[in-house]
């Protein structure tokens, strides 16, 4: 069941819920557009005759046009115009020009002023720097883009910076990892407000996963595989598409056009792990995704992900995740 939208005083919030997203020159376009699109998609799926679920406002320090890092200008209102406007959820997107995040003082001051009056305070990517500068994250567990973890921790040592999570909820504070994870966070907000069915429908319309595999980790096997030497990119794609088949070193070496010993040595040097380890991680991630996104029985999931039988699937989960498939499904499933 969805949480009832309440303000800090415990009063039920009537629809539509007002979401203010902050904007500034140099911000990431997708940090803003992703959450906006998710909220708008939830509005479009509202039953006929019912009011929109969300009212979205994009605000900046001075108002007018701000230019995103992609070069696309976005029209905004000034934060000063919202002085008497009730806000349900306040979102600080991220992004910057250069190697250091520069806090916009007007936005930091606005966050500090309104933090105690909003039901939820959120950040996307390096927007965590903005919330932290406003004094809202000390002692909190937070997420941000993986490339900015060290800088966030260095600038704000009182933060408990999580290096892995896609997004984190700590009370009324929600922080997310890089760029597209703002969509993951927003879908979770929608689920909290209106239940899993509305959030799942929005995810389907946007052609994204309601919940990512692997317990919402920002480091998936396919993403990590893309960063290795290009010689194995096609091999990794083939492996992911053929998990139920023979993926022994000999078979992979044949596919790569190399002798088994040479393949194993070169692969480990370039990828940083053995071929067998990659296969194991890919199969585990595929099983997680099936558990989270389908209602298939464990036997079918075991076969499709390459484990062969349910017992091997259970052993893999216990060994790698310290849990079992049934518990994982109950914790992360979005399938009704």
N, C-alpha and C positions, 0 to 999 in steps of 0.2 A: 504494500500500500504506500502511496506517495506521502511525503511529509506535507502537512497542511502549511501553506505559506503564511508565516507569522512575522510581524515586525518585532523589533527588540523588546517591546513591552508585552508581547504575547497576544497581540490583537490580530485576528484573521485578516489577511490581505485579500482584497477583492480583485478579481481580474478586470482588465489586463494588468499583469505585473510589469512595472516599469524598469527597464534595464538600461543603464547609462554606460556607454563604452567610451573611454577616453582616447583621444587621438593627438598626435604631435608630428612635426616634420621628421621624416626619417624612419617612421615606424614601419613594421612589416605589414604589408597589405593583407596577407592571409590571416594574421593575428586578429585583425578586425573583421574581415569579410567572412571568415569561417564561422565564428560565433553568430554573426548577424544572419547568415544564411540558415544556420540551424534553427535559430529562433523564428525566422520568417517561415521556414518549412513547417515548424510546429503550429504556427498560426494558420497556415493554409489547410492543415489537416483537422482544424477545429470543426465540430459538427455544425451543420447548417443551422443558422439562427442563433448560434452562440457567439459571444464577443470574441475578439482576438485574444489569444492567450498572453501575448507580450506586446508591450509598447517599447520600441527601441529608440534611443537618442544617442547621437554621436556628438561628443563635446570636446573642445580643446581650450587651451588657456585663454586665447583672445577671440575665438570663434572665426568664422570664415573658412577659407580653403587651407588645408594642410597638405603637404606633398609627401606621399609615402616613399619608402625606399625603392619601390618599383617605378616611381615617377608619376604615378597616377594621383591626381589631387582628389581630396575628399572634403566635401562641404560639412562644416560643423557649426554648432552653436557655442557660445562662450559659457564657461562653467559658471560665471557670475550670474547668468540668466536662470540658473537652476537653484538659486539660493532658497527659494520657498517651494521647490518642487520635491514631493516625496519620491524617494528612490528605493526600489526593492533590492536590486542587485547592481553593484558597481564593479565594472571590469576594466582592468588596466592591461591593454595589449602591450607587446614588446617590440623589439627591433631598434636599431640605431645605426648611425653612420659612423664608421670608424671602429676602433678596437676597444673603446671604453664607453660604457653607458653613461650618458649625461642626463641627469634628472631635470625635468621641467619643473621649476619651483611652483608655478601656478597650479599644476596638477597635483604635486605633492601636498601643497597646502589644502587643496580641495579635498583630497582623500582624508587627510587628518581631520578636517572639519566634519566630514560626513560619515566617517567610519563607524561612529557610535549610533548612527540613525538608520543604517541599512541592514537588511536581513542577511545579505551575503556580500563579501568583499573578495574579488577574484583577480587573478593575474594570468596572463598567457606569456610563456617564454620569458624574456627578460623584463617583462612587466613586474616581476618579483622585485627588481631593483627599485621600482617606483613605490611599491607598497612598503618595502623595507625603509626607504628614505623617509616615508611618512610615519615611521615608528610603529608599524602595524604587525611586524613579523618576528620581533625579538622573542626567543624562546619557543618559536613555532617550528614544526616540521614542514618544510617547503620543497617544491620542485621548480626547476627551471631548465632551460636548454642545456644539454650535456656539455656543450663547448664553453658555457659560462659558469659552470659549477664552482670552480676554484676562485674566480673573481668575485662572485657573490659572497662566498664564504670569507674571503679576505676582507672585503669591504664591510661585511656585517657579520662578525664572528659570533654573535649571539644566536644566529640562525642554525637550525638543524637541517642542513641541506641534503636531501635524498638524491643520490646519483642515478637512480634507476626508474622511478615511477613516472608514468604518463601524466597523472595528476594526483593531487593529495587534498583531502578535506581534513582540516584541523579546526573543529568547531564551525564558526561561520566563515572561516577563511578557506578559500580554495585557490590552489596554485597549480599550474600545469607546466609541462616541459615545452619543447620547441615547436613553434609554428603550427603545424596541423593538429597538434594535441589540444589546441583551443577548441576544436570541434568535439573531441572526446569529452572535455570538461563540460562543454555546453550541453551535450546530450545527457550527461549525468545530472546537470541542473534541471533539465526538462523532466527527466525521470523522477527527480525529487519532488517537483511541483505537480506533475500530472500523471505519474505512474509509468511503468515500463512500456505499456502498449503505445503510448504517444511517442515516447523516445525511440522505440524500435521502428515505428512508422516513419519518423523523421530520418532515421539512419538509412532505412531502405530507400526513401526518396532521394537521399543524397548519395546513395551507392557507397556507403562507408559501413564499417563494422560498428555495431553498438558498443561492444567491448572487444578490445584487442586480445589476441592470444597471449598466454604466458603470464597471466595475472597483471595485465596492464603495465608491462615493462616497455620502456622507450628503446630498448635494444632487442630487436627481433633478429632471428637468424638470417632471413633474407636481406634485411637492411645491413647487417654487419658484413654479409658476404659480398655486397656491392662495393665495399671499400677495399677489397683485396685485389690482387693482380688481375688484369682483364682476361688473362689466359683461362681463368676458371669461371668466368661469369656465365657462359653458356652451359658449362657442366653443372653449375649450381641450379640453373633453371631446369635442366633436365632431371636432376636429382629430385627437386621439389615436385615435379610432375610424375615421378615414377617411384614414390616411396614404397608401395607394396611389392616392388620387384627386387631382384638381387642387386644390392648395392655394395657388394664386397670390393675390396681394394683392386682385385684383379679385373672386375667388371668396370669399375670407374677408370682404371688405367687404360683399358681397352677403348673406352669411350673418349678419353682424352688423347689417345694416340701415343701412349707412352708405355715403357716397360714398367711393371708393377713396382719394382724397387725404386726406380727413378721417380715415378709418379709420387710415391709416398714421401720420398725425401723432399722433392720440389714443392709438393703441396704443403707440407708442414712448415717449410721455410717461408713460403709466401702468405699462407693463410693464418699461421700461428696456432694451428691445432691439427690433429690427424684427420684423415678422411673419415675414419670411423666415428670420431667425435662429432663431426659435422652432420653425418647421417643421423646419429642419435638425437642431436638437437633439433634437426628438421622434423624428425618423426614425432618428437615430444611436442613441438610447437603445433604441428598439424593435429595431433590428438587434442591438445588444449582448445584449439579453434573449434573442432567438431563438438567438443563437450559444451562450449560456450554458445555456439550458434545453432545447434541442432538438438533434436531429441532422439537421435539414433541410439540404439542399445550399445553397450560397451563392446560386445563381441564384434559388431560391424565397424566400430571406430578402430578397434585393434587391428582388424584386417586392412582397412583403408589407409591407416597411417603406417603400416609396415611392420607391426609387432606380431601379427599372425594370430595370436590368441589373447584372451582377456587376462590371463595370468601374467604374461610377459608385460602387458600394458600396466598392470598394477605394480609390478616390480620396478618398472622404469619410473613411474610417478613417485614411488617411495624413495628410490635412490636419488632422483634428481630434484624433486620438489618437497620431499618430506611429508607427503600427503597421499591421498588415493584419488582415483578419478571421480568417484561419487561425491566426495567432499569438494573437489575442485569445481564440479558442475554446480553444486548447490551454492557455492560462493560467487561464481562469476557468470552463470548462465543468464542470457537475456532472452532465451527462447521460452515462449509460453505455450 
